Amino acid sequence: MNVPAAGRPGLVLAICCASIVVVVMDISIVTVALPSIRHDLGASVSGLQWTVDAYTLVLAAFLVLAGSAADRFGRKRVFRCGLALFGLGSLLCSLAPGIGWLIAARALQAAGGTMLNPVAMAIVATTFPAPAERARAIGVFGSMSGLALALGPILGGALVDGFGWRAVFWVNVPIIAAALVATTLFVPESRAPRARRFDPVGQLLVLLVLGSVVSALIESHRLGWTSPWILGLLALAGLGVLGILRHEPRRTDPLLELRLFRSVSFSAAIVMALFALCGFGAFLFVTTQYLQDVRGMTPLTAGLCLLPVGVLVLVLSPRTGRFVGTRGPRWPLVVAGVALAAGGAVSAWLGPATPLPAVLATFLLFGVFLGTVNPPITNTAVSGMPGSMAGVAASLASSGRQTGTTLGVALAGTGAGHGVWWLVAGLGAGLVVLALLSTGRRAAATADRAAALFDELSLPRPTG
C-alpha cells in the first residue's frame, strides 16, 4: 500500500535527490577510474572516451522523450522502470569482461538514467504544490546535480583505490535497490493533464545528429579528419540537422520545439549549457588522467585533489540560486564564464613539476565556475516562457548540459598538448559574451514574443 505523499514529502524529496545523485555522479565518478580501466581492459583513448560518452550521449538524446513518457504512462511507473534499468546497467558494468561490453552496459545504464532526472523533477513539483515550498524543494533538488558532478571523482578515487574500478559501478546497486523499494512504498503516482505526443522521427534525427558528431570527434584522433569515414559522419550529421529543420515544425508536439529558439534568452541558455559542460567535461577527462598518469598519484589522492571543486559547489550553488532569484542571472553567468576562461588559461601551463598548491588553486577556479553556472542557465532558459512550455524548456537545457559533457570528453581526446585548455578558455569567454547578450532588455523582448507564439488564442499550433 502506498503512503500518501502529503504525509511524507521530505522522504519523497530524498528519494528523488538520491536518484539524481547517482545519475549525475556516474558522469564524473568514472573519470577517476579511467586509468585503471585502461590498464585492466587494455582500452585505447577512444575506448575511454566512449566509456564516458556512451553514457552522456544516451542521456542527452532521450531526456525529453523520457519526460513525455512519464507524463503519459505515469511518473512513478517510469521512475521505477528507470531505477531498475539503471541498477541492471550498473551491475553489468561491474562485470564487464572487455571495453566493448563496458560501453554497451554504460548505454543501458544511461537509458535508465534518462527516466530518473526529468521524472524526479516532475515528482518533486507535484509533491510540493505550495509555490514557496516547491521553490525550496526544487532548489535542494537542483543543487544535488552540481554537487554530485563535483564529488564524483572523490568518491570514485576512494573506491578505485580500495576495491578496484569495478566498485564505482556496483556501489550503485544497493542504493538503487533501496530507492526502488522506497519509491514503491512512498511515491504517489501522477500524470500530466495533457501528455505531449511522441515524435519518433524527431527522436531518431536527434540521435543521428548527436551520434554522428560525437563519433566523428572521437574517431578523428585515430583516423584523421580527412578520412572518408569521418567526412561521411559529418555529412550524416548535416543531413540530420536539415531533417530536424524540415520535420519538427510540422509536428503538433515536436520533440524539439523550434519556436522556443526565437527567444534570444532561451537560445543563449542552450548554447551556454553546451559551452559550460563542454568545458567541465574536458576538465574532468584530462585532469584525472594528468593527476594519475603524469604526476603518479593514486586514484584516491587524485580524487581528493578535486575536493576544492566540490566544496565550492556546495558553498556557492545555494547562494547563487538565491542571488538569481532576487537580482537575475547576468552576474553569476559572467562570474562563471570568467572563472572557466581563467581556469583553462592557467591549466595550459600546468606540468609534471608544477607545485601542488598551484594545481589546487587552479582547481578552485573550476569550483567557482561550477558553483555559479547551473542556476542562472536554467533561469535564463525558462525566463519569459509560458507555464505550458517551462518543463520543455528546462528539459532542453538539461539535454544541452549532457550534450556539452559528451562533446567536452570527445574534444579532450583530439586536443594536442595544451590545446584543449585553450579551447576551455575560449568556451569561458564565449560564456561571458552570451551572458551579456541574453540578459538584457532586447533579449527579454524576444522571449516575450516567443512566449506569445504558444498562446492558442493568438496563433493556432501547426498540425501534422
GUDREN-349031 format. One record per residue (C-alpha): residue number from 1; x, y, z; chain. Coordinates in steps of 0.05 Angstrom, whole numbers, plus 5000, padded with zeros to 4 digits. Each point is the difference from the previous one (the first is absolute). Last residue first. Layout:
REM residues N
vexvex	x	y	z	marpa
NUM	X	Y	Z	A
...
REM end
This chain:
REM residues 464
vexvex	x	y	z	marpa
464	5013	5343	4225	A
463	4968	5062	5026	A
462	5030	5068	5016	A
461	4979	5035	5064	A
460	4950	5055	4994	A
459	5026	5070	5015	A
458	4970	5054	5044	A
457	4949	4961	5039	A
456	5044	4938	5005	A
455	5053	5042	5035	A
454	5063	4961	4983	A
453	5026	5053	4951	A
452	4992	5052	5055	A
451	5057	4967	5038	A
450	5047	5013	4942	A
449	4981	5074	4999	A
448	5012	5006	5075	A
447	5067	4965	4993	A
446	5020	5047	4944	A
445	4984	5059	5046	A
444	5043	4971	5056	A
443	5059	4995	4952	A
442	4991	5073	4982	A
441	4997	5020	5073	A
440	5066	4966	5018	A
439	5015	4931	5028	A
438	5017	4960	4938	A
437	5054	5044	4969	A
436	5041	5010	5063	A
435	4999	4927	5019	A
434	5015	4980	4928	A
433	5064	5041	5001	A
432	5022	4972	5068	A
431	4986	4928	4978	A
430	5041	5011	4937	A
429	5059	5021	5042	A
428	4992	4936	5041	A
427	4997	4958	4937	A
426	5063	5033	4975	A
425	5036	4982	5065	A
424	4977	4928	4992	A
423	5027	4999	4929	A
422	5066	5029	5026	A
421	5001	4942	5048	A
420	4989	4948	4945	A
419	5059	5027	4962	A
418	5048	4983	5056	A
417	5031	4942	4963	A
416	4958	4981	4941	A
415	4925	5002	5009	A
414	4961	4942	4970	A
413	4988	4960	5064	A
412	4972	5060	5037	A
411	4953	5014	4943	A
410	4960	4936	5012	A
409	4998	5012	5075	A
408	4976	5071	4990	A
407	4950	4979	4946	A
406	4966	4951	5047	A
405	5000	5050	5058	A
404	4969	5052	4954	A
403	4947	4952	4977	A
402	4982	4985	5072	A
401	4994	5074	5016	A
400	4959	5014	4937	A
399	4953	4943	5019	A
398	4989	5033	5067	A
397	4984	5066	4964	A
396	4952	4962	4955	A
395	4966	4972	5061	A
394	4994	5069	5031	A
393	4967	5027	4937	A
392	4952	4941	4995	A
391	4980	5009	5073	A
390	4990	5075	4992	A
389	4957	4992	4937	A
388	4931	4997	5031	A
387	5019	5052	5052	A
386	5014	5052	4946	A
385	5074	5016	4989	A
384	5025	5068	5022	A
383	5061	4972	5034	A
382	5001	4924	4993	A
381	5069	4995	4968	A
380	5030	5059	5038	A
379	4980	4970	5067	A
378	5029	4932	4981	A
377	5066	5033	4979	A
376	5000	5044	5062	A
375	4993	4940	5048	A
374	5055	4959	4965	A
373	5060	5047	4994	A
372	5020	5026	5069	A
371	5028	4939	5036	A
370	5029	4969	4937	A
369	5041	5063	4984	A
368	5023	5013	5072	A
367	5022	4927	5004	A
366	5036	5005	4933	A
365	5039	5060	5028	A
364	5016	4961	5063	A
363	5032	4946	4956	A
362	5054	5051	4981	A
361	5015	5011	5074	A
360	5007	4925	5008	A
359	5052	4997	4944	A
358	5038	5059	5030	A
357	5000	4966	5068	A
356	5027	4937	4966	A
355	5062	5035	4974	A
354	5006	4990	4924	A
353	5052	4946	4986	A
352	4959	4956	4953	A
351	4971	5060	4963	A
350	4946	5053	5006	A
349	5006	5059	4953	A
348	4937	4986	4959	A
347	4962	4993	5066	A
346	5007	5076	5011	A
345	4963	5016	4935	A
344	4946	4949	5011	A
343	4987	5021	5072	A
342	4999	5074	4980	A
341	4948	4987	4946	A
340	4958	4957	5047	A
339	5004	5052	5055	A
338	4982	5057	4952	A
337	4941	4961	4974	A
336	4973	4982	5069	A
335	5007	5072	5025	A
334	4963	5025	4938	A
333	4945	4949	5010	A
332	4993	5018	5073	A
331	4997	5073	4978	A
330	4944	4993	4948	A
329	4952	4951	5034	A
328	4952	5047	5036	A
327	5001	5041	5064	A
326	4953	4966	5049	A
325	4991	4929	4975	A
324	5069	4999	4968	A
323	5032	5019	5066	A
322	4961	4946	5037	A
321	5022	4947	4950	A
320	5072	5025	5003	A
319	4999	4994	5075	A
318	4975	4928	4995	A
317	5055	4982	4949	A
316	5058	5038	5033	A
315	5017	4959	5062	A
314	4988	4929	4975	A
313	5030	5017	4932	A
312	5060	5031	5035	A
311	5011	4937	5042	A
310	4994	4954	4940	A
309	5051	5038	4959	A
308	5049	5005	5059	A
307	4994	4923	5008	A
306	5029	4988	4931	A
305	5068	4984	5030	A
304	4964	4948	5043	A
303	4983	4961	4937	A
302	5072	4999	4977	A
301	5022	4977	5069	A
300	4949	4944	4998	A
299	5018	4979	4929	A
298	5074	4996	5019	A
297	5044	5056	4975	A
296	5055	4991	4948	A
295	5004	5073	4978	A
294	4993	4986	4926	A
293	4956	4938	5000	A
292	4960	5011	5063	A
291	4991	5076	5006	A
290	5000	5011	4925	A
289	4950	4943	4989	A
288	4950	5031	5049	A
287	5013	5068	4970	A
286	4988	4983	4926	A
285	4931	4968	5007	A
284	4977	5046	5055	A
283	5021	5065	4965	A
282	4971	4977	4933	A
281	4933	4987	5033	A
280	5004	5067	5035	A
279	5011	5039	4936	A
278	4946	4962	4962	A
277	4956	5010	5061	A
276	5004	5075	4995	A
275	5001	5008	4924	A
274	4939	4955	4989	A
273	4960	5031	5057	A
272	5019	5068	4972	A
271	4975	4979	4932	A
270	4934	4978	5030	A
269	4994	5063	5042	A
268	5016	5044	4939	A
267	4942	4970	4961	A
266	4953	5010	5059	A
265	5020	5072	5013	A
264	5000	5018	4926	A
263	4929	4973	4995	A
262	4985	4978	4929	A
261	5031	4934	5023	A
260	4935	4982	5035	A
259	4967	4995	4931	A
258	5044	4939	4987	A
257	4962	4956	5049	A
256	5047	4940	4996	A
255	4961	4936	5012	A
254	4943	5030	4960	A
253	4929	5000	5028	A
252	4955	5019	4941	A
251	5056	4983	4951	A
250	5013	5037	4935	A
249	5051	5047	5030	A
248	5041	4938	5021	A
247	5008	4967	4932	A
246	5036	5051	4956	A
245	5049	5029	5050	A
244	5012	4931	5030	A
243	5014	4969	4932	A
242	5049	5056	4984	A
241	5036	4986	5065	A
240	5002	4925	4984	A
239	5028	5014	4931	A
238	5056	5039	5033	A
237	5014	4943	5049	A
236	5004	4951	4942	A
235	5050	5046	4965	A
234	5042	5001	5064	A
233	4998	4924	5004	A
232	5019	4994	4927	A
231	5059	5047	5008	A
230	5024	4958	5059	A
229	4994	4934	4961	A
228	5032	5030	4938	A
227	5060	5018	5043	A
226	5021	5073	4991	A
225	4992	5016	5075	A
224	5049	4946	5021	A
223	4985	4926	5015	A
222	5024	4992	5072	A
221	4987	5069	5030	A
220	4942	5009	4952	A
219	4966	4941	5034	A
218	4977	5040	5060	A
217	4977	5063	4963	A
216	4967	4962	4944	A
215	4963	4954	5048	A
214	4976	5059	5041	A
213	4973	5036	4937	A
212	4967	4938	4972	A
211	4968	4979	5066	A
210	4972	5070	5014	A
209	4971	5009	4930	A
208	4971	4929	4993	A
207	4972	5000	5071	A
206	4965	5066	4986	A
205	4973	4973	4934	A
204	4975	4936	5033	A
203	4963	5040	5053	A
202	4969	5045	4948	A
201	4975	4940	4962	A
200	4972	4969	5064	A
199	4961	5062	5021	A
198	4956	4979	5058	A
197	4940	5042	5017	A
196	5003	5047	5060	A
195	4959	4978	5060	A
194	4941	5044	5022	A
193	4980	5001	5073	A
192	5070	4972	5016	A
191	5002	4936	5040	A
190	5010	4981	5072	A
189	5013	4939	5044	A
188	5020	5011	5072	A
187	5070	4986	5027	A
186	5001	4965	5068	A
185	5000	4924	4995	A
184	5022	4984	4929	A
183	5048	5059	5000	A
182	5031	4976	5066	A
181	5011	4930	4972	A
180	5032	5027	4936	A
179	5042	5050	5038	A
178	5028	4944	5044	A
177	5017	4958	4939	A
176	5031	5060	4965	A
175	5046	5014	5059	A
174	5017	4926	5006	A
173	5020	4997	4926	A
172	5036	5066	4993	A
171	5062	4975	5037	A
170	5006	4947	4945	A
169	5022	5053	4950	A
168	5056	5038	5034	A
167	5022	4933	5031	A
166	5020	4973	4931	A
165	5060	5047	5001	A
164	5035	4965	5057	A
163	4982	4989	5074	A
162	5039	5050	5043	A
161	5033	5047	4950	A
160	4944	4995	4950	A
159	4947	5013	5054	A
158	5037	5059	5032	A
157	5015	5031	4932	A
156	4928	4992	4978	A
155	4974	5034	5063	A
154	5046	5060	4985	A
153	4987	4998	4925	A
152	4925	5002	5011	A
151	5001	5060	5047	A
150	4996	5053	4945	A
149	4945	4968	4958	A
148	4961	4981	5063	A
147	5003	5071	5027	A
146	4978	5030	4934	A
145	4940	4955	4995	A
144	4981	5001	5074	A
143	4990	5075	4998	A
142	4940	4991	4954	A
141	4962	4956	5050	A
140	5012	5048	5057	A
139	4977	5059	4958	A
138	4941	4960	4974	A
137	4979	4987	5072	A
136	5007	5073	5019	A
135	4960	5023	4939	A
134	4946	4948	5013	A
133	4993	5021	5072	A
132	4990	5073	4979	A
131	4952	4982	4943	A
130	4957	4952	5041	A
129	4989	4936	4959	A
128	5060	4962	5027	A
127	4991	4927	4979	A
126	4981	5021	4928	A
125	5064	5039	4989	A
124	5044	4946	5032	A
123	4969	4947	4956	A
122	5012	5042	4938	A
121	5073	5010	5019	A
120	5008	4925	5012	A
119	4972	4987	4930	A
118	5051	5047	4968	A
117	5060	4965	5034	A
116	4976	4928	5008	A
115	4975	4973	4934	A
114	5062	5023	4962	A
113	5042	4963	5052	A
112	4970	4933	4980	A
111	5024	5009	4929	A
110	5066	5025	5030	A
109	5013	4932	5033	A
108	4984	4965	4934	A
107	5051	5045	4964	A
106	5051	4986	5055	A
105	4988	4926	4991	A
104	5017	5006	4926	A
103	5064	5038	5015	A
102	5021	4949	5052	A
101	4987	4942	4953	A
100	5044	5033	4947	A
99	5055	5014	5051	A
98	5005	4927	5021	A
97	4977	4951	5054	A
96	4945	5046	5027	A
95	4976	4976	5069	A
94	4997	5069	5035	A
93	4968	5030	4938	A
92	4947	4945	5000	A
91	4981	5017	5072	A
90	4996	5075	4983	A
89	4956	4985	4940	A
88	4953	4958	5043	A
87	4995	5055	5052	A
86	4987	5053	4947	A
85	4947	4956	4967	A
84	4964	4987	5066	A
83	5003	5073	5021	A
82	4974	5022	4932	A
81	4942	4951	5003	A
80	4983	5027	5070	A
79	5000	5071	4973	A
78	4957	4981	4940	A
77	4947	4970	5046	A
76	5003	5057	5050	A
75	4994	5052	4945	A
74	4939	4969	4967	A
73	4990	4976	4929	A
72	4990	5066	4964	A
71	5039	5051	5041	A
70	5055	4948	5012	A
69	5006	4986	4926	A
68	5006	5074	4985	A
67	5057	5007	5051	A
66	5035	4940	4971	A
65	4996	5028	4930	A
64	5031	5066	5023	A
63	5058	4966	5034	A
62	5014	4952	4942	A
61	5057	5029	4960	A
60	5040	5034	5055	A
59	4998	4941	5047	A
58	5018	4952	4944	A
57	5060	5043	4982	A
56	5021	5009	5073	A
55	5006	4925	5011	A
54	5032	4979	4934	A
53	5044	5062	5010	A
52	5036	4978	5063	A
51	5020	4929	4979	A
50	5003	5027	4929	A
49	5058	5046	5019	A
48	5036	4942	5034	A
47	4993	4958	4937	A
46	5025	5059	4958	A
45	5062	5003	5044	A
44	5012	4926	4990	A
43	4978	4947	5050	A
42	5044	4943	5024	A
41	4946	4975	5048	A
40	5039	5005	5066	A
39	5049	5056	4982	A
38	4948	5043	4964	A
37	4948	4988	5054	A
36	5050	5021	5054	A
35	5017	5064	4962	A
34	4924	5014	4991	A
33	4980	4991	5073	A
32	5005	5074	5016	A
31	4954	5015	4942	A
30	4948	4949	5023	A
29	4976	5043	5058	A
28	4986	5058	4954	A
27	4940	4979	4958	A
26	4980	4948	5051	A
25	4991	5056	5049	A
24	4943	5029	4958	A
23	4958	4936	5001	A
22	5018	4980	5072	A
21	4985	5069	5028	A
20	4937	5009	4958	A
19	4969	4937	5029	A
18	5020	5016	5072	A
17	4968	5069	4993	A
16	4935	4969	4976	A
15	4999	4953	5060	A
14	5016	5057	5048	A
13	4944	5043	4971	A
12	4951	4943	5009	A
11	5024	4992	5072	A
10	4990	5074	5014	A
9	4930	4998	4970	A
8	4979	4942	5046	A
7	4929	5014	5025	A
6	4977	5037	4938	A
5	5030	4945	4958	A
4	4947	4952	5020	A
3	5028	4933	5023	A
2	4995	4947	4946	A
1	4974	4931	5018	A
REM end
